[in-house]
Amino acid sequence: MDQPGTRAVAPALSRVVAWALWDSGAIGMNAIVGTFVFSVYLTSSVGSGMSGGTTPASWLGRAAAIAGLTVAVLAPLVGVWVESPHRRRVTLSVLTGLGVTLTCAMFFIRDSPGYLAAGLVLLAATAASGDLASVPYNAMLRQLSTPQTAGRISGLGAAAGYLGSVMLLVLTYAGFISGSGPVRGLLRVPVDNGLYVREAMLLAGAWFAVLGLPLLFVAHRHPGFDEPYRPTGMLGGYRKLWVEISAEWHRDRNLVYFLLASALFRDGVAAILGFGAVLGVNVYGISQADVLIFGVAASVVAATGAMLGGFVDHRIGSKPVIVGSLVAIIIAALTLLALSGQLAFWVCGLMFALFIGPSQASSRALLLHMAKHGREGVAFGLYTMTGRAVSFVAPWLFSVFVDAFGAVRAGLGGISLVLVAGLLGMSMVRVPARVGAVAEPS
């Protein structure tokens, strides 16, 4: 039960802003490290000319798979460990520091095949630490919100993440990547030995550190930080977790249904983000430079959608926002599948972006609403684990459809199939009435 007064008073705006800033730093760093810069540097430059029959891209996929497996195993354990609000701050501090350190260590990965293995290890470890850090970070949302404000605050965090990605992408491109020749960017950084990319990694690490510190400094002031708790040993975490899962399954399987449905549609959304540039360049005639411009525009639209979705969530609830967003994304995917040309890609792509933000933010808010108080860490650990457990489905179906129909655009059909499965799964989810809803003015 909530302690009297603990949840009635809204937290200071500065604490909510600090929470959102952490997401801005984490998502921005991930965009540079895992999506647009360092991963491309590893596969196109560091691994170029390596011996053996396995390509750098294949090794990158294996590294990502290992990172995903690591998160799937450890996320539930971390979730049990951070049931205590006190442990959330400690765990988030350790994982944030680890992510910053690993990102800065990428500076030492030179443009030579001999550095590929080390680069992949750093990339996989950074991805795993970031995903695990999301468990205590998301669990803090309970301390910062009421059942009525969770959607809006979650939307603010998602919007901050997108905006942080845009800002860091622009800074990185302008300062280190733009131009051609032996030096790049406004800072005129030499290309030799990949220095222009390596220095960009220092910027990404510093970005995460600066934006992550405010939350770490104020987390001890969050409501409920000093709540008493029974210590749980790390090795006993799995036993406790199994008890929690078994009890939830026998008592009310509704949360389990949501975890499975959300894992599917989140996998479909992630595949759209992951294959968007491939489709744009190979099918719809978008140049590589224009894809970067599209990425910035899509991030701004996604941030706007996340903010607007948060207010709609506050009015009508999280499930309608998720269902409506999925319907819109599926319509956009099928429309793009039937059309050609750059205009179709831009229009449908921005429609994707507009509804991806609300689907992600409201999914997080709905899980918080459905989780029992004091069990947020376990719920978000399972949320991360189930998402990772099925993360191969959409990419696999993408390749199956491409091979079966002999066209890259056909991959959208495979992704749409996963999104439809997630949408059907959401139809089975029953959302409990919001606490305090009867007290809301009509």
N, C-alpha and C positions, 0 to 999 in steps of 0.2 A: 504494500500500500504506500502511496505517496505520503510524505510527512506534511502536516498542515503548513500551508504557506510556501512550501518548497516550490510548487509549480505554478502558484497563482500569480506571482510577480514576474513580469517579463525580465530577462537579463538585460544588462546594459548594452546599448547599441555597439559600443566599442568591442565587446566580446564577440558579438555576432560578426562584426567586420573582421576581427582577427581570425575567426573560424573560416570565413570566406576567403581571406587572403591566403591561407594555407593551401586551399584548393587551387587558387590562381597560380601559386608557385609550383605545386606538384604537377598540374596538367600542362603548364607551360614547359617545364623541364622535360616531361615525357614526350611532348611534341617534338622537341629538338633532338632528344636522345633516341627515342624509339621509333619515330615516324619519318621525319623529314631530313635529318642531317647525319647523325652518327651511324645509324643502321645502313644508310645509303653509302656512307664513307667506307664502312667495313666491306660491303659486298662489291662495290665498284672500284675501289682504290686499294685498300689494304690487301684484300684477297685476290686481286687481279694477278694472273700469272702463276697462281699456286699450282703445285703438282698434285696428281691424283685425279680420280674420276669424279669426286664429289665437288660440286660448285659451292662458292661462298654463300649463295642464297640458300642452298640446302642446309649448310651448317647453321645459318641464321635461323632457319625453321626449327632445327633440332634444339638450338639454344633456347628458343622461345618455348618449346614443348617442355623442356626441363624446368624452366622458370614456372610454367603453369602447373606442372606436377608438384613442385615445391610449395606453391601457394595452396594448392588443393589439400595437401597434407597438413600444412602448418596453420592455415587460416582458422579452422575450428579451435585449435589449441590456443591461438592468440585470442580468439573470441571469449573463451572461458577465462583466460588469464585477465582480461580487461573488464570483467564484470564489475570490479571495483573502479569507481571514478578516479581514485588515486593512481591506480595502475595504468589508466588510459594515458595520463600525461607522461609518465615514465616511458611507457612503451612507444608512444608517438615520438617522443624526443629521441630515443635510441634509433628508431627506424628512419626518422627524418635525417639525423646526423649520418647514418649509414648511406642513405641515398645521395646526400650532398658529397660525401667523401668518395663514393664510387664514381660519381659523375666527374668530379675534378680529376680523379685518377685516369680518366680517359685521355687526358692531356698527353700521357706517356705512350699512347698507341700510335706509333709512326706508320708511315705509308710503306709497309713492307709485309709480305706474306707471313713472315715469322711472328708478327704481332697479332695475327688474326685470332688465334685461340684465346689469348689474353683479352682481346677486345670483346669477344663473344661472352666470355665469363663475366666481364664487367657489365655488359649489356643485360645479360640474363639476371645477374644479381641485383642490378638497379631496378629492373622490372618487378622482380619478386618483392623487394623491400618496399617499393611503392604500393603494390597491391596489398601487402600485409599491413602497411601503415593506414590504409583506408578503413581497416576494421576499428581501431580505437577512434579514428577521426569521425567516422559515421556514427559511432556509438555516442559521441559527445553531443550529437544533435538533440538527444533526449534532454540533456541538461540545459540546452539553450532555447528550447521551444516548449510550447504547450501543444496539445492535440490540435488546436485551432490554427496555430502559426507554423507548424512543422513544414507544411507545403511551401509556404512563402520563403522561409529561411533556407530550406533545401534548394529551392529555385535560385535564391541569391548565390548560394555556393556554386551551383552548376554554371550560372552566368559568369561569375568571377573566374571560374576555370577556363571558360572559352575566351574571355577577354584577356586573361593572362597569357593564353596560348598565342593570341593575335599579337599582343605587344612584344612578346619575346621573339616570335617569328620575324616580325618587322625589324627589331633591333639586330637580330642575328644576320638576316639577309643584308641589311644596309651596312652593317659594320664589318662583316667578315666574308660574306658569300658572293655578293653582287659583283658583276664585271667579268672580265676575262684577262688572260695573260698571267705573268708570274706573280702578281700581287692582286689581292681581292679586297673589296669593300672600301668603305670610307676610311677605315683605319690602315689601309694598304698593307695587309698582312701577307707575307710570302706564302705561296702555295707549296713550296718545297717541303717534303716530308710531312705533308698534310697539316702544316702549322695553322693554316687558316681555320680548319675544322677543329683542331685540338684546342685552340684558344677560345673558340665558341663554346666548348664544353665547360671551360672555366666560368664563362658568363652564365651558362645554364645552371651550374652548381651554385653560384653566388645568388642568382635569381631565387632559387628555391630556399636558400638559407635566409635571405633577407625577408622574404614574404612568409616564411614558416615560423620565424622567431616570435612574432607577436602572439600567436596562439599558445606557444609553449610558455611564454611569460605570464599569460593571464589565465591559463587553464585551471590553476589552483583556486581561482575565485569563482569558478562556475558553480551554480547551485548543486548541492549534493556531493561536493568534492570530499567532505569530511564524513560521509556516511560510513558507519561501521560495516565491516565485512569479515567474513570467515576466510582466512588464507587458504588458497588452493595451490597445491604443488603442481609443477609443470607436468610431471609424469602422471599425476592423478587427473589431469585435465581431460584426457581421452575417456576415462571411465565416467567422469561426471557428464561429459558431452553425450556419451551413449545413453546415459540415464535420461538426460534432457530430451534427446531425440525420441526415445522410446515412449516417454511420458506424453510428449506432444502428439505423437502419432496415435496413441491410444485415446487420448483425451479429445483432441481436435486436430484433424488432419488438414485443416484449412490453410495453415501457414506453410505446410509442406507442399500443398498444391501451388501456392503462390511462388514458392522458391523454385519449383520446377518450371512453371510457366514463365517466370521472369528470366530464368537462365536461358530459355530458348529465345525469347524476343530480344534479350540483351546480346545474345550471340549474333542474331540477324542484324541488329543495329551496328555492332562492331564490324561485321563483314562489309556492310555498306561503307563505313568509314575507311576500312582497310583497302577495299578494291575500287573505291571511287576514282582515284587518280589513274589506275590501270584502265578502267572503262573509258574515262574521259580522253586519254591519249590514244588508245588503240581502237576505239569504236566511234567516238563522236568528234574526232578531229581537233581536240584541244591541245595546244602546244604545252610543253613542260613549263614554260614561264607562266602561261595563263593558268595552269593548274594551281600554281602557288598563289596567284591572285584570287582564284576561285576559293582556295582554302581559307584565305583571310576573310573574304566576303562571307563564306559559309559559317565561319566561326562567329562573326558578328551577328548574323541572323540566328544562329543557334543560341547565342547568349540572350538575344532578345526574346526568342521563343521560350527559353527556360524561365526568364523573369515573368513573362505574361502567363505561362503555364502555372507558375506558383500562385498567382492571384486567382486564376480559374480553379486551381486545386482548393484554395481556401473557400471558394463559393460552393462548388459542387462535389468535392471529394477527389481523392487520388485515382480511384479505379476508373471513373469516366474519362479522366484526362489520359490515362494510359491507353484505354481502349480506343478513344478517338484518335490519339496520336498514331497508334499502330495501323488503324484503318487508313489514315492519310498517307502514311509511309508506304503501305502496300499498294495503294492506288498510284502513287508516284512511281514506284518501281515497275509496275505493270505498264504504265503509260510510257515510261522511258524505254522499256523493252520493245514497244511497238514503233517507236519513233527514231529518227536519226538527226544528226546535225548538232552544231554547237548550241543553238538556241534551246533545243530540247534538253540538252545536258544542263545548261544553266538554270532553266526554269524548274525542272524536276529535282535537280541537285539542291537548289535553295529550298525547295519544299521539304526535301529530306531534312535539311538542317533546321528548319523552323520547328519540326515536330520531334526531332531526336532529343533536343534539350528537355522538353516537358516529359517525355517518356522516361528519361533517366531520373530526373529530379523527383517526379511523382512516384516512381518505383521505390526510391529510397524512403520517401515520406510514408508510403503505404506500409512498407516493412516495419518502420518505426511504430506506426499506429497499431499494427497487428502483434508486435512483440510484447511479451509480458514485461512490466516494469522491473528493472534489475537484471534483465536477460538480453539487453540490447547487444552486448558483445557477442554472445552466442549466436543471436539472429544474424548479425552482420558477418560473422565468421562463416556461417552456413551460406549466406547470400553470396559471398565471394567464392566459396568453395564450389557451390553448384554452378556458378557462372563459368568457372575455370573447367569444371568437369565436362561440360558440353561445348567448350570453346572450339572444338575441332569440327562440329557438325556443319555449320554454315560454310566455312572454307572448303570442306570436303564436297558438299553438295554443289557448290559453285564450280569446282573442277569437274564433277560428274556431268553436270549439265553442259558445260563447255565441250567436253569430249563427246557426249552423246549427240549434240546438235551441230558440232563443228563450228561454233561461233562464240566469240568471247561474250557478246551481249546476252547469250543464253544463260550465263551464270546468274543473271538477275532472277531468273526463274527459280533456281535453287535457293537463293537467299530469301525470296518471297515465300517459298514453301516453309522455311523455318519460322518466318514472321507470322504466317498464318497459324502454324502449330502453337506458337506462343499466344496468339490472340484467342484461339479456341481454349487453351489452358486457362486464360484469364476468366473465361465465362464460368469456370467451375469455382472461382474464388469468391467466397462470401466475406464481405467487409463488415466488421462489427461497427455498431454505432459509435460515433465519436464521443469521448468523455466530455460531459458538459454541454453537449449539443442542445439539450432541453432548455438550457439557460440562455441560449442565444436569442436575441430579439428576432421576431418574425418580420 
